[in-house]
Amino acid sequence: MPKSTDNDSWGHATVDTTCPLDCPDSCSLTITVEKGKVVKLDGSTRHSITNGFICDKVRKFDQRLYGPDRLQSPAIRQGAKGAGTFKQINWNEALDTIAARIKDIRNRSGGEAILPFSYGGSNGLLSQDTTDAELFRNIGASRLARTVCAAPTGIAANALYGKMPSVSFEDYVHSQLIVVWGANPSTTGIHLIPYIKEAQSNGALLVVIDPRSTPLSRRADLHLAVKPGTDVVLALALHRYLFANNLADTKFLSANSRGADRLQTRAEQWTIDQAAKVAGVTSSQLEKFAELYADRNPAVIRCGWGVERNRNGGNAAMAILALPAVAGKFGVRGGGYSMSNAAALKLAPSRWLQAKEPSTRIVNMNHLGRVLLDYNDPAIEMLFVYNCNPVTTMPDQNRVVRGLRREDLFTVVFDQVATDTAAFADIILPATTFLESYDLVNSYGEMSLQMSRPVIDSVGDARPNVEVFSELASRLGLDETETDAEALLRVTSTMPGDIRDNILEHGSASSSINARPVQFVDVKPRTPDGKINLFSEQLDAEAPRGLYGYQDASENDFPLTLISPASSSTICSILGELVERAAPLEMHPDDAQARDIQKDDAVRVFNGLGEVQCPVSLTDTIRPGTVCLPKGLWNKNTFNGSTSNALVADTLTDLGGGACFNDARVEVERIVRANYEGAAVTISTSSSKIH
């Protein structure tokens, strides 16, 4: 194991570890510990991208460690579901109760009546898909399609390029045109910003495509404030422009791709004028973008996950990621695209899992509400929630809550803090954080693998995921117990020798292919024939309007589009317990004036699914016709205990079965006129109570 602790005689220590939270950067951290307690989190230079600085969110993670919402012992429900009243019990009682319930349900209804529910954006290779996957495979539980994020973009990247490794952030300094499309790295992925600024100082131009004005868009040479859900038509207009003006790299396409003619045909209808009209930008803006992208080299596109959060999300990602191929932007440092690099090291759980995956039914996690209420073949009798807070993060929030209120549903919530979901649990289990257990962090921004190691003893009686699922398996007679340190050695033993040795000796390892690859020089598509597949017959059959098709999302009864981008306060819903203020709805002044809404009014945001009551903030940083509530809000952050997901239908994206968070169509009306100027509205915290 790497030596990473410096001590002094006063009980002061600094420990190196890694942040696993859901962000492309995977920062290396230096943790200051005094008398066994974390007193400071800071960035280290062990990982070159971190470069000694980290986001403010992670700097305050010690408040989660020791805050009043931290779960420190198992507990069992004492009152009504949702009341959040629990009695403390010990681990043996908790695990024995859960194991007995698993046995009973399997005997009566079969393993498919048990649904594990997790999403590992903020977890490493150990805390998800090790002993947990072994347990649920062995009992024949329903399988979960983890599609709430990255499913449409993942489908697109795999279909086109076989998830070819991306342009490194460090190589943006070589670009002469940088396109940031559907991403806001100032909030998620801050370490890209210095490279963009350096590139601009070298003469690079910056284009930002986002419905809102962001810190990067205010630095940009061109900002296209598109209507949510229309990214696909913008990208297709660029394809048409390239083909129609003989700017497509036909030589490259002929040698390295299949299906360019089919893409050209599908793009034909999207003239600059037609696409601009649909997307809500001017023709001159879109034409300028097309000219810049055709003319400047090297050019790189940073494709974010914002483009996928609507009914056209998969096709949008396909059209955007295909642009470097058609325009001939590959083969030079700083040219191509950046997407997820999670697959760069090929670290799949299939390498270390011994239990065979069963052929049980697959449940799309975005349909949790209807699954809990409507499935009956068999009905879900046990829900085991870990690494996830579905009340806060899943679509159709009100239906999810109705499902969780079922008295015949046995719900286990295994988490670090008392989340909104924990209030509906029958058993609560306290989990360790990344500062209290081992994990392996596979970066999806850079091509690196880092070790996350415990820097303190567990707070209270919290336990690592690996050990809890291992203990449950042992009680069911399925496997021997395993610690997180033992799981670390087991998983690394399946890795290539250079990666394994560097992880165990130094705590980090980079891709053996090249940490800064030039696409089509150092790396090629990982498709079966090594070529770019610009047109997939299978995806064409799956998409409602065909591949590169567009679905209009206009709804006259509810004229405003509600979006829920990432916030500067939370990582998905993690750290939401620390946010005490009511979240304001961001609204353009023109939309507010039309509804007689003024600054700081309390408003009702509603549609046929539900409503959210909150204050309003008037700002011209969001385009007219679009309103915004941040992703990751907890129920306490609104006046009526509902968040934006109460207004999001559980319909699925065109490809990949993803969530359509930014398809929500709403109306807004004033419910209380503000009678003070500029005063902030605050609400009280309501935590689960454990006696």
Phi, psi and omega in degrees: 000148182291144174278121186215022181234130173246128183242157169230177187287354182261014180076020180260132181219149169243133186232134177272136174206194186223144177274124178263002189294158194292089183201145181295342194279330180047061188295142167278141188236149166245119184254129176264126182240131175233124180051044176078011183233137178290126179242347181200140171240132181214166177278150175245175178257010181298325174255121190300328182293322181300315175055032172087358179230151181225171181283160179294333180300311183288330178302331183260017183295337177297336177291331173287318180306315190243011184284169183293341180271356182295131176276128184238356178204155174298156181208156180237144184297141179242336183240205180290152177297132182096344180286336177073033179248125188223156175248132180293137174226175179265171184296319181299316179296318181296310183291323177297319179297315181294314181298319179297320180293320177301313180300315182297315182294318179298319182292323183275316192236351182093160184297334182293347176283359177249129181238111170283137185230112183207158171213121193262033178302331181249027179231154179267196184286342181267318187281357171213136178073039167235254182294333177295312180296320178300316181298308187288331173294316184294330180268359177071035180291161171301144180266145183255127170274108183278086191242006185294336179212145171073001179290308180297316179294324177296318176300315182295313181297323180288318181295318183284310192233003185063032182055050174301138178305150190264171172295130179292146175305322183297335182273359175297336180295343179269352184281149173253349171217127178241125178247117176256109191242110177071031179220151177227077185298345175295337178254320181231102179103052189295341186281354171285332187302312181300326180289324176294317179297320178295320178298319178297322178293338176272002177107003180290149173259151184237130174242130178238131179242111187194139178296341182250159169277121181245169177306322179288322181297331179284346173264354191281154172280337179209127176239121175256107181273080188284156169292135178305137177091001183250011181302326183298321182287327174299312182296320179293327176296323176294319177299314180299317179301316182295314180292315185293332183255021178055035180255355175288142181276080186295329178295314178296316182297319181296322184276334193233005185217166171232145171088012181298324180294325179290319176299316180300319179296317181292332181277348191302324184287344189264078173293166177303315183294316182293316180294319180298320180297314181292320185276350177078028174240171179275153178299323180294322177297312183293321178294321177299317178300312180300318180296316180298316183292325179289323192270327192263136180220143352291151178231135181231142176249122170267102180271119181264180183271355176296331183291341187266353192273043179203174186296342178257016190298318180293316179293326176299312179297319177301311184293322180291312184289341177282343185301315180300330178291312182292322182275354179070046184263359181276171172087007180220143181297130183089008179239144179127228181214160170237129174224220178276138174253020183300331183267003187300319183270359178056046182262076183269143178304336179301341179289326187243352178277132180265328180290133180286139180291128182284168179262036180284169184296152178253129181250124175286123186298336179291347179257024184307315182301311181289330177297315182291329185264331192245338182291136179216020183224061357270168172292153175284120180254339176226131174243122181247104185261126174209154182055030187195154179226073192299331177301326182270331192249347183265152176295165177053058187305318184295323178289323175301314181296320178299320178295320181290340179280353180303125180289336181270006176261122177267114186246128173251131175239119183246104188208173182275328183227169180281091182280174174298327178290324182301333180298340182258007185282154167268324174230133174249135177239133182273126182258151173285157171267178181292348177271000185235004182205168178277148171201168176239121187256110179266107185295139173255007171260298176261162180272082182210157174233131181229154176270134169256127187234154179293134178251345177219165171290159180301138175285130182060227181247030178293148181228152179290153178306312184307313186288323182292313180292327176295317178297319178296317179299320179297318179295335179267004179072027186258335186194167174274159182288154182217140175269168179293328177293321177293322177296323177303313181292323180294315182291316181293335180294343180268358185267159174306147188303321182292322178291313180302312184295319180293322178296311185288329183268323188241349179086001179204156178208143176256167179301137178288343180283322182154126181285345178227068185284147168266120182295134184071012167238300180270331180227148179234168178303143179262027174286163184305323181256007177075013180245158175288129180258091185283348178214115180257120178297324180295313179292328178298323179285330183279324185288136183304323178250019181082169180294135185066023177275161181235132175249123178287135183250015182292139176222112188294329182293332181229093195280348184258143176264125177262124175245158182223077180284167177298150182250171178275359185255332186230161171247102198055243177256359181293138184077005178296337178295341182273350183268112185261339187279152172291136182277128179276147170283124176277132186214140178290141181304326180295318178294323179292316181299321180294343182244013180054044179250133179242167181308134176072003173301151168274133185233163175246119177256122191213159167205197184290348182268332184169197179210156175234132177250128186197169173286167179241144175239124182267127184206143176269012176278356176239143185289150175302145181089354180234136175236163190218131166235137186294151170292150173087008177295146171263164183301330181290349184271006173228166184288330185249010175075019173242152178241183184304331182291345173292345183252004184256120177290158179268028172294160188246157179293164183298326178229141172087353178067033181279174181274145182254057184302322185269014173266357183297127176250130190221169166236157181230135175219151180286138174244334177217129176280130177294133180246021177217160187256116171074010181280138179279143176265130178237153176229162185276158178277141174234103181260157173297144184252124177246121183258000000 
